[in-house]
Amino acid sequence: MVKAPKGYRHRTRKVFRKHIREKGAVPPLSLLMINYKPGDKVHIVVNPAVHHGMPHRRYHGKTGTIIGRRGKAYIVKVTLGDKEKTLFIRPEHLRPVKT
């Protein structure tokens, strides 16, 4: 028997799937140009074509709050159950919350 993979992206075939017209490696520049300020709410939507600053799949679809920056990445606070997690995510994987 072959052992099941335990890698960082295992079981992500359906989670990270892109729509057929969204395929490609380059994310739109409009998403990268957004400047988030501390206190802004963001949705975590993983772009599978960009590997840098990619959060784990358990955070895909979650909403968090920007705390600050670290290099090119943003520091995002996410509640997962009864715990608060601090993630370092690049802007390719973030979307602003529409209010």
Phi and psi in radians as a Rosetta constraint file:
Dihedral C 1 N 2 CA 2 C 2 CIRCULARHARMONIC -1.638 0.35
Dihedral N 2 CA 2 C 2 N 3 CIRCULARHARMONIC 2.335 0.35
Dihedral C 2 N 3 CA 3 C 3 CIRCULARHARMONIC -1.276 0.35
Dihedral N 3 CA 3 C 3 N 4 CIRCULARHARMONIC 2.491 0.35
Dihedral C 3 N 4 CA 4 C 4 CIRCULARHARMONIC -1.196 0.35
Dihedral N 4 CA 4 C 4 N 5 CIRCULARHARMONIC 2.488 0.35
Dihedral C 4 N 5 CA 5 C 5 CIRCULARHARMONIC -1.202 0.35
Dihedral N 5 CA 5 C 5 N 6 CIRCULARHARMONIC 2.585 0.35
Dihedral C 5 N 6 CA 6 C 6 CIRCULARHARMONIC -2.188 0.35
Dihedral N 6 CA 6 C 6 N 7 CIRCULARHARMONIC 0.515 0.35
Dihedral C 6 N 7 CA 7 C 7 CIRCULARHARMONIC -1.294 0.35
Dihedral N 7 CA 7 C 7 N 8 CIRCULARHARMONIC 3.098 0.35
Dihedral C 7 N 8 CA 8 C 8 CIRCULARHARMONIC -1.146 0.35
Dihedral N 8 CA 8 C 8 N 9 CIRCULARHARMONIC -0.538 0.35
Dihedral C 8 N 9 CA 9 C 9 CIRCULARHARMONIC -1.932 0.35
Dihedral N 9 CA 9 C 9 N 10 CIRCULARHARMONIC 0.366 0.35
Dihedral C 9 N 10 CA 10 C 10 CIRCULARHARMONIC -1.229 0.35
Dihedral N 10 CA 10 C 10 N 11 CIRCULARHARMONIC 2.545 0.35
Dihedral C 10 N 11 CA 11 C 11 CIRCULARHARMONIC 1.106 0.35
Dihedral N 11 CA 11 C 11 N 12 CIRCULARHARMONIC 0.671 0.35
Dihedral C 11 N 12 CA 12 C 12 CIRCULARHARMONIC -2.007 0.35
Dihedral N 12 CA 12 C 12 N 13 CIRCULARHARMONIC 0.213 0.35
Dihedral C 12 N 13 CA 13 C 13 CIRCULARHARMONIC -1.037 0.35
Dihedral N 13 CA 13 C 13 N 14 CIRCULARHARMONIC -0.752 0.35
Dihedral C 13 N 14 CA 14 C 14 CIRCULARHARMONIC -1.577 0.35
Dihedral N 14 CA 14 C 14 N 15 CIRCULARHARMONIC -0.536 0.35
Dihedral C 14 N 15 CA 15 C 15 CIRCULARHARMONIC -1.168 0.35
Dihedral N 15 CA 15 C 15 N 16 CIRCULARHARMONIC -0.760 0.35
Dihedral C 15 N 16 CA 16 C 16 CIRCULARHARMONIC -1.679 0.35
Dihedral N 16 CA 16 C 16 N 17 CIRCULARHARMONIC 0.206 0.35
Dihedral C 16 N 17 CA 17 C 17 CIRCULARHARMONIC -1.190 0.35
Dihedral N 17 CA 17 C 17 N 18 CIRCULARHARMONIC 2.427 0.35
Dihedral C 17 N 18 CA 18 C 18 CIRCULARHARMONIC -1.757 0.35
Dihedral N 18 CA 18 C 18 N 19 CIRCULARHARMONIC 2.703 0.35
Dihedral C 18 N 19 CA 19 C 19 CIRCULARHARMONIC -1.185 0.35
Dihedral N 19 CA 19 C 19 N 20 CIRCULARHARMONIC 2.678 0.35
Dihedral C 19 N 20 CA 20 C 20 CIRCULARHARMONIC -1.043 0.35
Dihedral N 20 CA 20 C 20 N 21 CIRCULARHARMONIC -0.606 0.35
Dihedral C 20 N 21 CA 21 C 21 CIRCULARHARMONIC -1.464 0.35
Dihedral N 21 CA 21 C 21 N 22 CIRCULARHARMONIC -0.151 0.35
Dihedral C 21 N 22 CA 22 C 22 CIRCULARHARMONIC -1.673 0.35
Dihedral N 22 CA 22 C 22 N 23 CIRCULARHARMONIC -0.028 0.35
Dihedral C 22 N 23 CA 23 C 23 CIRCULARHARMONIC -1.165 0.35
Dihedral N 23 CA 23 C 23 N 24 CIRCULARHARMONIC 2.568 0.35
Dihedral C 23 N 24 CA 24 C 24 CIRCULARHARMONIC 2.369 0.35
Dihedral N 24 CA 24 C 24 N 25 CIRCULARHARMONIC 2.808 0.35
Dihedral C 24 N 25 CA 25 C 25 CIRCULARHARMONIC -1.520 0.35
Dihedral N 25 CA 25 C 25 N 26 CIRCULARHARMONIC -0.413 0.35
Dihedral C 25 N 26 CA 26 C 26 CIRCULARHARMONIC -1.584 0.35
Dihedral N 26 CA 26 C 26 N 27 CIRCULARHARMONIC 2.061 0.35
Dihedral C 26 N 27 CA 27 C 27 CIRCULARHARMONIC -1.316 0.35
Dihedral N 27 CA 27 C 27 N 28 CIRCULARHARMONIC 2.691 0.35
Dihedral C 27 N 28 CA 28 C 28 CIRCULARHARMONIC -1.111 0.35
Dihedral N 28 CA 28 C 28 N 29 CIRCULARHARMONIC 2.442 0.35
Dihedral C 28 N 29 CA 29 C 29 CIRCULARHARMONIC -1.145 0.35
Dihedral N 29 CA 29 C 29 N 30 CIRCULARHARMONIC -0.468 0.35
Dihedral C 29 N 30 CA 30 C 30 CIRCULARHARMONIC -1.084 0.35
Dihedral N 30 CA 30 C 30 N 31 CIRCULARHARMONIC -0.536 0.35
Dihedral C 30 N 31 CA 31 C 31 CIRCULARHARMONIC -1.310 0.35
Dihedral N 31 CA 31 C 31 N 32 CIRCULARHARMONIC -0.550 0.35
Dihedral C 31 N 32 CA 32 C 32 CIRCULARHARMONIC -1.392 0.35
Dihedral N 32 CA 32 C 32 N 33 CIRCULARHARMONIC -0.388 0.35
Dihedral C 32 N 33 CA 33 C 33 CIRCULARHARMONIC -1.473 0.35
Dihedral N 33 CA 33 C 33 N 34 CIRCULARHARMONIC -0.181 0.35
Dihedral C 33 N 34 CA 34 C 34 CIRCULARHARMONIC -1.219 0.35
Dihedral N 34 CA 34 C 34 N 35 CIRCULARHARMONIC 2.238 0.35
Dihedral C 34 N 35 CA 35 C 35 CIRCULARHARMONIC -1.723 0.35
Dihedral N 35 CA 35 C 35 N 36 CIRCULARHARMONIC 1.989 0.35
Dihedral C 35 N 36 CA 36 C 36 CIRCULARHARMONIC -1.575 0.35
Dihedral N 36 CA 36 C 36 N 37 CIRCULARHARMONIC 2.478 0.35
Dihedral C 36 N 37 CA 37 C 37 CIRCULARHARMONIC -1.890 0.35
Dihedral N 37 CA 37 C 37 N 38 CIRCULARHARMONIC 2.737 0.35
Dihedral C 37 N 38 CA 38 C 38 CIRCULARHARMONIC -1.003 0.35
Dihedral N 38 CA 38 C 38 N 39 CIRCULARHARMONIC 2.305 0.35
Dihedral C 38 N 39 CA 39 C 39 CIRCULARHARMONIC 1.778 0.35
Dihedral N 39 CA 39 C 39 N 40 CIRCULARHARMONIC -0.244 0.35
Dihedral C 39 N 40 CA 40 C 40 CIRCULARHARMONIC -1.246 0.35
Dihedral N 40 CA 40 C 40 N 41 CIRCULARHARMONIC 2.503 0.35
Dihedral C 40 N 41 CA 41 C 41 CIRCULARHARMONIC -1.611 0.35
Dihedral N 41 CA 41 C 41 N 42 CIRCULARHARMONIC 2.409 0.35
Dihedral C 41 N 42 CA 42 C 42 CIRCULARHARMONIC -2.374 0.35
Dihedral N 42 CA 42 C 42 N 43 CIRCULARHARMONIC 2.601 0.35
Dihedral C 42 N 43 CA 43 C 43 CIRCULARHARMONIC -1.639 0.35
Dihedral N 43 CA 43 C 43 N 44 CIRCULARHARMONIC 2.454 0.35
Dihedral C 43 N 44 CA 44 C 44 CIRCULARHARMONIC -1.683 0.35
Dihedral N 44 CA 44 C 44 N 45 CIRCULARHARMONIC 1.921 0.35
Dihedral C 44 N 45 CA 45 C 45 CIRCULARHARMONIC -2.190 0.35
Dihedral N 45 CA 45 C 45 N 46 CIRCULARHARMONIC 1.855 0.35
Dihedral C 45 N 46 CA 46 C 46 CIRCULARHARMONIC -1.248 0.35
Dihedral N 46 CA 46 C 46 N 47 CIRCULARHARMONIC 2.274 0.35
Dihedral C 46 N 47 CA 47 C 47 CIRCULARHARMONIC -1.672 0.35
Dihedral N 47 CA 47 C 47 N 48 CIRCULARHARMONIC 1.916 0.35
Dihedral C 47 N 48 CA 48 C 48 CIRCULARHARMONIC -1.215 0.35
Dihedral N 48 CA 48 C 48 N 49 CIRCULARHARMONIC -0.257 0.35
Dihedral C 48 N 49 CA 49 C 49 CIRCULARHARMONIC -1.370 0.35
Dihedral N 49 CA 49 C 49 N 50 CIRCULARHARMONIC -0.335 0.35
Dihedral C 49 N 50 CA 50 C 50 CIRCULARHARMONIC -1.895 0.35
Dihedral N 50 CA 50 C 50 N 51 CIRCULARHARMONIC 2.036 0.35
Dihedral C 50 N 51 CA 51 C 51 CIRCULARHARMONIC -1.589 0.35
Dihedral N 51 CA 51 C 51 N 52 CIRCULARHARMONIC -0.422 0.35
Dihedral C 51 N 52 CA 52 C 52 CIRCULARHARMONIC -1.261 0.35
Dihedral N 52 CA 52 C 52 N 53 CIRCULARHARMONIC 2.372 0.35
Dihedral C 52 N 53 CA 53 C 53 CIRCULARHARMONIC 1.146 0.35
Dihedral N 53 CA 53 C 53 N 54 CIRCULARHARMONIC 0.451 0.35
Dihedral C 53 N 54 CA 54 C 54 CIRCULARHARMONIC -1.489 0.35
Dihedral N 54 CA 54 C 54 N 55 CIRCULARHARMONIC 2.219 0.35
Dihedral C 54 N 55 CA 55 C 55 CIRCULARHARMONIC -1.346 0.35
Dihedral N 55 CA 55 C 55 N 56 CIRCULARHARMONIC 2.901 0.35
Dihedral C 55 N 56 CA 56 C 56 CIRCULARHARMONIC -1.163 0.35
Dihedral N 56 CA 56 C 56 N 57 CIRCULARHARMONIC 2.729 0.35
Dihedral C 56 N 57 CA 57 C 57 CIRCULARHARMONIC -1.143 0.35
Dihedral N 57 CA 57 C 57 N 58 CIRCULARHARMONIC -0.358 0.35
Dihedral C 57 N 58 CA 58 C 58 CIRCULARHARMONIC -1.186 0.35
Dihedral N 58 CA 58 C 58 N 59 CIRCULARHARMONIC -0.314 0.35
Dihedral C 58 N 59 CA 59 C 59 CIRCULARHARMONIC -1.679 0.35
Dihedral N 59 CA 59 C 59 N 60 CIRCULARHARMONIC -0.058 0.35
Dihedral C 59 N 60 CA 60 C 60 CIRCULARHARMONIC -1.136 0.35
Dihedral N 60 CA 60 C 60 N 61 CIRCULARHARMONIC 2.169 0.35
Dihedral C 60 N 61 CA 61 C 61 CIRCULARHARMONIC 1.614 0.35
Dihedral N 61 CA 61 C 61 N 62 CIRCULARHARMONIC -0.077 0.35
Dihedral C 61 N 62 CA 62 C 62 CIRCULARHARMONIC -1.479 0.35
Dihedral N 62 CA 62 C 62 N 63 CIRCULARHARMONIC 2.823 0.35
Dihedral C 62 N 63 CA 63 C 63 CIRCULARHARMONIC -2.005 0.35
Dihedral N 63 CA 63 C 63 N 64 CIRCULARHARMONIC 2.375 0.35
Dihedral C 63 N 64 CA 64 C 64 CIRCULARHARMONIC -2.376 0.35
Dihedral N 64 CA 64 C 64 N 65 CIRCULARHARMONIC -3.135 0.35
Dihedral C 64 N 65 CA 65 C 65 CIRCULARHARMONIC -2.080 0.35
Dihedral N 65 CA 65 C 65 N 66 CIRCULARHARMONIC 2.356 0.35
Dihedral C 65 N 66 CA 66 C 66 CIRCULARHARMONIC -1.272 0.35
Dihedral N 66 CA 66 C 66 N 67 CIRCULARHARMONIC 2.303 0.35
Dihedral C 66 N 67 CA 67 C 67 CIRCULARHARMONIC -1.804 0.35
Dihedral N 67 CA 67 C 67 N 68 CIRCULARHARMONIC -0.715 0.35
Dihedral C 67 N 68 CA 68 C 68 CIRCULARHARMONIC -3.094 0.35
Dihedral N 68 CA 68 C 68 N 69 CIRCULARHARMONIC -2.806 0.35
Dihedral C 68 N 69 CA 69 C 69 CIRCULARHARMONIC -2.155 0.35
Dihedral N 69 CA 69 C 69 N 70 CIRCULARHARMONIC 2.720 0.35
Dihedral C 69 N 70 CA 70 C 70 CIRCULARHARMONIC -2.522 0.35
Dihedral N 70 CA 70 C 70 N 71 CIRCULARHARMONIC 1.782 0.35
Dihedral C 70 N 71 CA 71 C 71 CIRCULARHARMONIC 1.171 0.35
Dihedral N 71 CA 71 C 71 N 72 CIRCULARHARMONIC -2.247 0.35
Dihedral C 71 N 72 CA 72 C 72 CIRCULARHARMONIC -1.482 0.35
Dihedral N 72 CA 72 C 72 N 73 CIRCULARHARMONIC -0.209 0.35
Dihedral C 72 N 73 CA 73 C 73 CIRCULARHARMONIC -1.628 0.35
Dihedral N 73 CA 73 C 73 N 74 CIRCULARHARMONIC 2.801 0.35
Dihedral C 73 N 74 CA 74 C 74 CIRCULARHARMONIC -1.854 0.35
Dihedral N 74 CA 74 C 74 N 75 CIRCULARHARMONIC 2.556 0.35
Dihedral C 74 N 75 CA 75 C 75 CIRCULARHARMONIC -1.621 0.35
Dihedral N 75 CA 75 C 75 N 76 CIRCULARHARMONIC 2.084 0.35
Dihedral C 75 N 76 CA 76 C 76 CIRCULARHARMONIC -2.088 0.35
Dihedral N 76 CA 76 C 76 N 77 CIRCULARHARMONIC 2.307 0.35
Dihedral C 76 N 77 CA 77 C 77 CIRCULARHARMONIC -1.741 0.35
Dihedral N 77 CA 77 C 77 N 78 CIRCULARHARMONIC 2.181 0.35
Dihedral C 77 N 78 CA 78 C 78 CIRCULARHARMONIC -2.202 0.35
Dihedral N 78 CA 78 C 78 N 79 CIRCULARHARMONIC 2.417 0.35
Dihedral C 78 N 79 CA 79 C 79 CIRCULARHARMONIC -1.674 0.35
Dihedral N 79 CA 79 C 79 N 80 CIRCULARHARMONIC 2.261 0.35
Dihedral C 79 N 80 CA 80 C 80 CIRCULARHARMONIC -2.208 0.35
Dihedral N 80 CA 80 C 80 N 81 CIRCULARHARMONIC 1.716 0.35
Dihedral C 80 N 81 CA 81 C 81 CIRCULARHARMONIC 1.259 0.35
Dihedral N 81 CA 81 C 81 N 82 CIRCULARHARMONIC -2.133 0.35
Dihedral C 81 N 82 CA 82 C 82 CIRCULARHARMONIC -1.783 0.35
Dihedral N 82 CA 82 C 82 N 83 CIRCULARHARMONIC 0.143 0.35
Dihedral C 82 N 83 CA 83 C 83 CIRCULARHARMONIC -1.862 0.35
Dihedral N 83 CA 83 C 83 N 84 CIRCULARHARMONIC 2.664 0.35
Dihedral C 83 N 84 CA 84 C 84 CIRCULARHARMONIC -1.890 0.35
Dihedral N 84 CA 84 C 84 N 85 CIRCULARHARMONIC 2.222 0.35
Dihedral C 84 N 85 CA 85 C 85 CIRCULARHARMONIC -1.973 0.35
Dihedral N 85 CA 85 C 85 N 86 CIRCULARHARMONIC 2.563 0.35
Dihedral C 85 N 86 CA 86 C 86 CIRCULARHARMONIC -1.940 0.35
Dihedral N 86 CA 86 C 86 N 87 CIRCULARHARMONIC 2.110 0.35
Dihedral C 86 N 87 CA 87 C 87 CIRCULARHARMONIC -2.053 0.35
Dihedral N 87 CA 87 C 87 N 88 CIRCULARHARMONIC 2.628 0.35
Dihedral C 87 N 88 CA 88 C 88 CIRCULARHARMONIC -1.954 0.35
Dihedral N 88 CA 88 C 88 N 89 CIRCULARHARMONIC 1.880 0.35
Dihedral C 88 N 89 CA 89 C 89 CIRCULARHARMONIC -2.210 0.35
Dihedral N 89 CA 89 C 89 N 90 CIRCULARHARMONIC 2.369 0.35
Dihedral C 89 N 90 CA 90 C 90 CIRCULARHARMONIC -1.397 0.35
Dihedral N 90 CA 90 C 90 N 91 CIRCULARHARMONIC 2.732 0.35
Dihedral C 90 N 91 CA 91 C 91 CIRCULARHARMONIC -1.124 0.35
Dihedral N 91 CA 91 C 91 N 92 CIRCULARHARMONIC -0.267 0.35
Dihedral C 91 N 92 CA 92 C 92 CIRCULARHARMONIC -1.096 0.35
Dihedral N 92 CA 92 C 92 N 93 CIRCULARHARMONIC -0.409 0.35
Dihedral C 92 N 93 CA 93 C 93 CIRCULARHARMONIC -1.854 0.35
Dihedral N 93 CA 93 C 93 N 94 CIRCULARHARMONIC 0.219 0.35
Dihedral C 93 N 94 CA 94 C 94 CIRCULARHARMONIC -2.097 0.35
Dihedral N 94 CA 94 C 94 N 95 CIRCULARHARMONIC 2.578 0.35
Dihedral C 94 N 95 CA 95 C 95 CIRCULARHARMONIC -2.342 0.35
Dihedral N 95 CA 95 C 95 N 96 CIRCULARHARMONIC 2.408 0.35
Dihedral C 95 N 96 CA 96 C 96 CIRCULARHARMONIC -1.221 0.35
Dihedral N 96 CA 96 C 96 N 97 CIRCULARHARMONIC 2.559 0.35
Dihedral C 96 N 97 CA 97 C 97 CIRCULARHARMONIC -1.408 0.35
Dihedral N 97 CA 97 C 97 N 98 CIRCULARHARMONIC 2.242 0.35
Dihedral C 97 N 98 CA 98 C 98 CIRCULARHARMONIC -1.405 0.35
Dihedral N 98 CA 98 C 98 N 99 CIRCULARHARMONIC 2.253 0.35
